[in-house]
Every structure is written in structure tokens, then in C-alpha cells.
Amino acid sequence: MIVTRYSQLVMPQDTNVIGTLFGGQMVSWMDIAAGKTAHRFLKGTAGEVAVTRAIDAMEFKEPVHVGNWVNFTAKIVETGHSSIVIKVDAYKESHEDDQILACTAMFTMVSVKKNKDGSYQKVNHQKSI
Ligand SMILES: CC(C)(COP(=O)(O)OP(=O)(O)OC[C@H]1O[C@@H](n2cnc3c(N)ncnc32)[C@H](O)[C@@H]1OP(=O)(O)O)[C@@H](O)C(=O)NCCC(=O)NCCS
């Protein structure tokens, strides 16, 4: 089973107008966490890189604050022909609290191959979990 980890420290520039972590920033970090897992999965396959096809069941459960660490786990839960479905959980960590689940979502990444002209095409990764 492939599970990858990734962490980010929340800085002032990552916040929204009420001073908590901006949701779009969280989605971006979760996308990177999913991308890291897809990258590991695709080693040795025809898929050179994975692009995000869908983000489902996105839930923001707890606010995250400046100075918190956000620790991501990204686990493959399903594979298809070209697709890789990855569950990403984001846990916040502060001086007071250890790991609190702050955000969760399912990312569907699709395996692609780059062409010489800069475009890319979907490829089957021919791998399962
Ligand atoms: C990814 C892309 C190349 C796929 O090309 P496509 O020929 O249209 O293929 P589809 O999207 O129909 O299908 C690809 C896979 O995604 C799955 N899929 C399609 N829509 C989906 C959805 N809404 N939710 C979950 N999975 C989905 C399909 O079932 C298929 O899985 P499989 O190959 O394992 O059977 C193309 O859609 C694309 O370029 N999208 C933009 C990607 C992007 O810019 N992402 C943001 C930056 S990373």
C-alpha cells in the first residue's frame, strides 16, 4: 500500500479575511500530497506524470491557524485503467494539540504521457493496488 506524507507550516500569507487558513491554499497543498502519491505509484509505468481529474467529498472540518503545522497523509484507495483515486487527510498540529483532522477529500488523478509538442495524453498505468 502506498501512503505518502507531506507537511506545511501555515504562514500569514496563507490566510483568508478572517485570519484562518484559506481553503484554496489547503486544496492546493492536498493536491500536491495526492500528486506525490501518484508520482510514487507511477514509477516503472508508462505514465510519466498524473494530473488531477476530479476532487470529491471535500470537507473542511476544523479551522487551521497561523503557526499550525498541517500534516497530510495521501493513500491510494482505488485504481482504474488510467485513474488513481487517492484519499487525502490533513491533520493540524499546534503547541496545544497533536493531530486533529482538519480537512479530507478524494482526489482522482489520471496518468498521462507528455508529447514532444508540449501536449499530453492519457495512458493506462496497468497497475493495481
Ligand atoms: C486528464 C485528461 C487527460 C483525461 O482525458 P480523457 O480522455 O478526457 O479521459 P477521461 O477524463 O474521460 O477518463 C480518464 C479517467 O478518469 C476517470 N474519470 C473521469 N471523470 C471522472 C470524475 N468526474 N470523477 C472520477 N473519475 C473520473 C475515468 O473513469 C477514467 O478512468 P479509467 O481510465 O481508470 O477508466 C483530461 O480530462 C484533462 O486534460 N483534464 C484536465 C486536467 C487538468 O488540467 N488538471 C488540473 C491540473 S493538474
The ligand as an SDF file (V2000), in Angstrom:
LIG
                    3D

 48 50  0  0  0  0  0  0  0  0999 V2000
   -6.9870   14.0810  -17.5610 C   0  0  0  0  0  0  0  0  0  0  0  0
   -7.4130   14.0320  -19.0140 C   0  0  0  0  0  0  0  0  0  0  0  0
   -6.1560   13.9380  -19.9110 C   0  0  0  0  0  0  0  0  0  0  0  0
   -8.2490   12.7750  -19.1900 C   0  0  0  0  0  0  0  0  0  0  0  0
   -8.5440   12.6340  -20.5590 O   0  0  0  0  0  0  0  0  0  0  0  0
   -9.8910   11.9620  -21.1130 P   0  0  0  0  0  0  0  0  0  0  0  0
   -9.5580   11.3110  -22.3930 O   0  0  0  0  0  0  0  0  0  0  0  0
  -10.9170   13.0140  -21.1470 O   0  0  0  0  0  0  0  0  0  0  0  0
  -10.2590   10.8090  -20.1040 O   0  0  0  0  0  0  0  0  0  0  0  0
  -11.4480   10.8450  -19.0150 P   0  0  0  0  0  0  0  0  0  0  0  0
  -11.2700   12.0020  -18.1440 O   0  0  0  0  0  0  0  0  0  0  0  0
  -12.7650   10.6660  -19.6550 O   0  0  0  0  0  0  0  0  0  0  0  0
  -11.1330    9.4930  -18.1890 O   0  0  0  0  0  0  0  0  0  0  0  0
   -9.9000    9.2990  -17.5200 C   0  0  0  0  0  0  0  0  0  0  0  0
  -10.1780    8.5430  -16.2300 C   0  0  0  0  0  0  0  0  0  0  0  0
  -10.7540    9.4350  -15.2960 O   0  0  0  0  0  0  0  0  0  0  0  0
  -11.9980    8.8790  -14.8030 C   0  0  0  0  0  0  0  0  0  0  0  0
  -12.9160    9.9950  -14.5600 N   0  0  0  0  0  0  0  0  0  0  0  0
  -13.4420   10.8150  -15.4690 C   0  0  0  0  0  0  0  0  0  0  0  0
  -14.2260   11.7280  -14.8840 N   0  0  0  0  0  0  0  0  0  0  0  0
  -14.1780   11.4820  -13.5600 C   0  0  0  0  0  0  0  0  0  0  0  0
  -14.8030   12.0600  -12.4310 C   0  0  0  0  0  0  0  0  0  0  0  0
  -15.6120   13.1290  -12.5540 N   0  0  0  0  0  0  0  0  0  0  0  0
  -14.5410   11.5600  -11.2320 N   0  0  0  0  0  0  0  0  0  0  0  0
  -13.7270   10.4940  -11.0860 C   0  0  0  0  0  0  0  0  0  0  0  0
  -13.1020    9.8790  -12.1280 N   0  0  0  0  0  0  0  0  0  0  0  0
  -13.3440   10.3720  -13.3460 C   0  0  0  0  0  0  0  0  0  0  0  0
  -12.4870    7.9440  -15.8950 C   0  0  0  0  0  0  0  0  0  0  0  0
  -13.3570    6.9720  -15.3860 O   0  0  0  0  0  0  0  0  0  0  0  0
  -11.1730    7.3720  -16.3820 C   0  0  0  0  0  0  0  0  0  0  0  0
  -10.7280    6.3580  -15.5190 O   0  0  0  0  0  0  0  0  0  0  0  0
  -10.0480    4.9790  -16.0540 P   0  0  0  0  0  0  0  0  0  0  0  0
   -9.0820    5.3120  -17.1620 O   0  0  0  0  0  0  0  0  0  0  0  0
   -9.3160    4.4350  -14.8650 O   0  0  0  0  0  0  0  0  0  0  0  0
  -11.1510    4.0940  -16.5120 O   0  0  0  0  0  0  0  0  0  0  0  0
   -8.2440   15.2920  -19.4290 C   0  0  0  0  0  0  0  0  0  0  0  0
   -9.5450   15.1720  -18.8550 O   0  0  0  0  0  0  0  0  0  0  0  0
   -7.5900   16.5650  -18.9530 C   0  0  0  0  0  0  0  0  0  0  0  0
   -6.6040   17.0070  -19.5270 O   0  0  0  0  0  0  0  0  0  0  0  0
   -8.1660   17.2190  -17.9030 N   0  0  0  0  0  0  0  0  0  0  0  0
   -7.5730   18.4100  -17.3230 C   0  0  0  0  0  0  0  0  0  0  0  0
   -6.5790   18.0500  -16.2150 C   0  0  0  0  0  0  0  0  0  0  0  0
   -6.0580   19.2880  -15.5170 C   0  0  0  0  0  0  0  0  0  0  0  0
   -5.8070   20.2950  -16.1390 O   0  0  0  0  0  0  0  0  0  0  0  0
   -5.9130   19.1870  -14.1890 N   0  0  0  0  0  0  0  0  0  0  0  0
   -5.5040   20.2870  -13.3650 C   0  0  0  0  0  0  0  0  0  0  0  0
   -4.0340   20.4680  -13.3470 C   0  0  0  0  0  0  0  0  0  0  0  0
   -3.1360   19.0620  -12.7300 S   0  0  0  0  0  0  0  0  0  0  0  0
  1  2  1  0
  2  3  1  0
  2  4  1  0
  2 36  1  0
  4  5  1  0
  5  6  1  0
  6  7  2  0
  6  8  1  0
  6  9  1  0
  9 10  1  0
 10 11  2  0
 10 12  1  0
 10 13  1  0
 13 14  1  0
 14 15  1  0
 15 16  1  0
 15 30  1  0
 16 17  1  0
 17 18  1  0
 17 28  1  0
 18 19  1  0
 18 27  1  0
 19 20  2  0
 20 21  1  0
 21 22  1  0
 21 27  2  0
 22 23  1  0
 22 24  2  0
 24 25  1  0
 25 26  2  0
 26 27  1  0
 28 29  1  0
 28 30  1  0
 30 31  1  0
 31 32  1  0
 32 33  2  0
 32 34  1  0
 32 35  1  0
 36 37  1  0
 36 38  1  0
 38 39  2  0
 38 40  1  0
 40 41  1  0
 41 42  1  0
 42 43  1  0
 43 44  2  0
 43 45  1  0
 45 46  1  0
 46 47  1  0
 47 48  1  0
M  END
$$$$
